């Protein structure tokens, strides 16, 4: 049943990649070219 753990790991890695992409998409407006990350 090693394949079960392997596919769960692959799916978890893909989910983390999607979540990171969504997070960067929503927070890309917080990054300015001259000052870096804006503090709210």
C-alpha positions in Angstrom: 0.0 0.0 0.0 3.0 2.3 -0.5 1.2 3.8 -3.5 -1.6 5.1 -1.3 0.9 7.1 0.8 2.7 8.2 -2.4 -0.5 9.5 -4.2 -1.6 11.3 -1.0 1.8 13.0 -0.8 1.6 14.0 -4.5 -1.9 15.4 -4.0 -0.9 17.3 -0.9 2.1 18.8 -2.7 -0.2 19.9 -5.6 -2.7 21.4 -3.2 0.0 23.4 -1.5 1.2 24.7 -4.9 -2.3 25.8 -5.8 -2.8 27.5 -2.4 0.5 29.3 -2.8 -0.4 30.5 -6.3 -3.8 31.7 -5.0 -2.1 33.5 -2.1 0.4 35.2 -4.3 -2.4 36.2 -6.7 -4.4 37.9 -4.0 -1.3 39.6 -2.4 0.5 40.7 -5.5 -1.0 44.2 -5.1 0.8 44.5 -1.7 4.2 44.4 -3.4 5.4 47.7 -4.8 8.5 47.9 -7.1 10.2 50.7 -5.1 9.5 49.8 -1.5 9.1 46.1 -1.5 6.3 44.8 0.7 3.9 47.4 2.0 2.9 47.4 5.6 -0.7 48.0 6.4 
